[in-house]
Amino acid sequence: MASEQWGMVTAGQARRLGVSRQDLNRLVDDGTLAIADQATRVYRLTGAPEDPDLDPLRAAWLQLGDAQSWQERTTAPDLIISHRSAAHLRGLGDLIPHEHEFYATTRMRPRRHDIKLRVRSQISPDSWEISGGLPARTVPAILDDLLSDGEDESAVAQVVRDALALGLLRDEALNAIVAPYAVVYGHTNGDEFAQVLTGKGTSR
């Protein structure tokens, strides 16, 4: 199970496998496991390759799934990585996520101040995909998230340019994505806004 999850496993998953809390404590005491980041009841196999940049997000996502397996949670996800967290996961732009941001289909109460959940009873199947082993918003959906949050135009522009350079976004799709936000950002229409974001036009 840990091999599917970046060397990590939750206490709930371990319990499903017949590993008791006492056994988990012993594995921590003997150095086989270590607590992952700030994610209570998420453990990492010591010696497993670490990714300091993405492991905190992965651990937070695992923590919110408790006993469900990676396969269960990616087949029919109830938690989708969004906004800055999704852009960071995909290596787009330079927005720093100060919280782990997710869309959730049900209300959850994480006992952490660095997790931000937005509840949506339904998440459109075409608004997310698996990226880096995690269910995350698609690039068009990420742009919609960032613009609806009023992110800085220059920061959104960097996300757009990175996505275009990586082949994750097409010029012709950009106009439709940004059109609803053009006036709010001080532009006449979607075409003008798209031109500015791609660097082909001049910001006002």
C-alpha positions in Angstrom: 0.0 0.0 0.0 2.8 2.4 0.9 4.4 1.8 -2.5 1.4 3.3 -4.2 1.4 6.3 -1.9 4.9 7.8 -2.0 6.0 5.6 0.9 3.2 6.7 3.2 0.3 4.9 4.9 -2.5 6.1 7.1 -3.4 4.6 10.5 -6.8 3.8 9.0 -5.3 2.0 6.1 -3.0 0.0 8.4 -6.0 -0.9 10.5 -7.7 -2.3 7.4 -4.7 -4.5 6.9 -4.8 -5.8 10.4 -2.1 -3.6 11.9 -3.1 -2.5 15.4 -2.4 0.9 17.0 0.1 -0.8 19.3 1.9 -2.3 16.4 2.1 1.1 14.7 3.5 2.6 17.8 6.2 -0.1 18.0 7.1 0.5 14.3 7.5 4.2 15.1 9.6 3.4 18.2 11.9 1.1 16.3 12.4 3.6 13.5 10.5 1.6 10.8 7.9 4.4 10.5 7.9 8.1 11.1 5.1 10.6 11.3 4.6 12.3 7.9 4.8 16.1 8.0 2.0 17.6 10.1 -0.5 14.9 9.1 -1.6 13.2 12.3 -2.0 9.5 11.8 -0.1 9.4 8.5 3.2 7.6 8.6 6.2 7.3 6.2 8.4 4.3 5.8 11.8 5.5 6.8 14.2 5.2 3.9 11.5 5.8 1.3 12.4 8.6 -1.2 11.2 12.0 0.0 10.0 15.0 -1.9 10.0 18.0 0.4 8.1 20.1 -2.1 5.1 17.8 -2.6 5.1 15.4 0.3 3.2 17.8 2.6 0.3 18.1 0.1 0.3 14.3 -0.4 0.3 13.7 3.3 -2.6 16.1 3.8 -4.6 14.4 1.0 -4.0 11.0 2.6 -4.9 12.2 6.0 -8.3 13.4 4.8 -9.0 10.0 3.3 -8.4 8.0 6.5 -8.8 4.3 5.7 -9.6 4.5 2.0 -7.0 3.2 -0.4 -5.3 5.2 -3.1 -7.2 3.2 -5.7 -10.6 3.9 -4.1 -9.9 7.6 -3.8 -8.6 8.1 -7.3 -11.3 6.1 -9.0 -14.2 8.1 -7.5 -12.6 11.0 -5.8 -14.4 13.1 -3.1 -11.4 15.4 -2.7 -9.8 17.3 -5.6 -6.7 19.5 -5.3 -7.5 23.0 -6.4 -6.4 26.6 -6.7 -2.7 27.4 -5.8 -2.1 23.9 -4.6 -3.1 22.4 -8.0 -1.0 25.0 -9.9 2.0 24.2 -7.6 1.5 20.4 -8.0 1.6 20.8 -11.8 4.6 23.2 -11.7 2.7 26.1 -13.1 3.6 29.7 -12.1 5.2 30.8 -8.9 2.2 31.2 -6.6 3.1 29.9 -3.2 0.4 27.8 -1.6 0.0 28.9 2.1 -2.6 26.3 2.6 -3.5 22.9 1.1 -6.5 23.7 -1.0 -9.2 21.1 -2.0 -12.7 20.8 -3.3 -14.6 18.3 -1.2 -18.0 16.7 -2.0 -18.9 16.4 1.7 -18.2 18.5 4.7 -15.0 17.6 6.6 -13.5 19.0 9.7 -9.7 18.7 9.5 -8.0 19.6 12.7 -5.5 21.7 10.9 -5.2 25.4 10.1 -3.3 24.8 6.9 -6.0 22.9 5.0 -8.7 24.9 3.1 -11.8 23.0 1.9 -14.4 24.3 -0.5 -17.5 22.1 -0.5 -19.1 21.2 -3.8 -21.8 18.6 -3.8 -20.8 17.5 -7.3 -17.4 17.8 -9.1 -17.6 17.7 -12.8 -15.7 14.7 -14.2 -14.1 16.9 -16.9 -12.7 19.4 -14.3 -10.1 17.1 -12.8 -7.6 14.4 -13.8 -4.8 12.5 -12.1 -1.6 14.5 -11.9 1.5 13.1 -10.1 -0.7 10.4 -8.6 -3.2 12.9 -7.1 -6.7 14.0 -8.3 -6.2 17.6 -9.3 -8.1 20.3 -11.2 -7.4 20.5 -14.9 -5.4 23.5 -16.2 -8.6 25.3 -17.5 -10.2 24.7 -14.1 -7.2 25.9 -12.2 -7.3 29.2 -14.2 -10.9 29.5 -13.4 -10.2 28.9 -9.7 -7.4 31.5 -9.6 -9.4 34.2 -11.5 -12.5 33.6 -9.4 -10.3 34.2 -6.3 -9.0 37.4 -7.7 -5.4 36.4 -7.9 -2.9 38.9 -9.2 -3.0 39.2 -13.0 0.8 38.8 -13.4 0.7 35.7 -11.3 -2.1 34.2 -13.4 -0.2 35.2 -16.6 2.8 33.1 -15.4 0.6 30.1 -14.9 -0.9 30.6 -18.4 2.5 30.9 -20.0 3.9 27.9 -18.3 0.8 25.8 -19.2 1.2 26.9 -22.9 4.9 26.1 -22.9 4.2 22.6 -21.4 1.4 21.9 -24.0 -1.2 21.8 -21.2 -3.3 24.7 -22.6 -4.3 25.8 -26.1 -4.5 29.4 -27.1 -8.0 29.0 -28.6 -9.3 27.7 -25.3 -7.9 30.5 -23.2 -10.3 33.2 -24.4 -13.4 31.3 -23.3 -11.8 30.6 -19.9 -10.9 34.2 -19.1 -13.8 36.0 -20.8 -16.1 36.0 -17.7 -13.3 37.8 -15.7 -12.2 40.3 -18.3 -14.1 43.3 -17.1 -13.3 42.6 -13.4 -9.6 42.7 -14.3 -10.0 45.9 -16.3 -10.1 44.5 -19.9 -12.6 45.0 -22.6 -13.2 41.4 -23.5 -11.8 37.9 -23.2 -9.7 38.2 -26.3 -7.9 41.3 -25.0 -7.4 39.7 -21.6 -6.1 36.5 -23.2 -3.6 38.5 -25.2 -2.3 40.2 -22.1 -2.0 37.0 -20.2 0.0 35.3 -23.0 2.3 38.4 -23.3 1.0 39.3 -26.8 -0.9 42.4 -25.5 -0.3 45.2 -23.1 -1.8 45.3 -19.6 -3.7 48.5 -18.7 
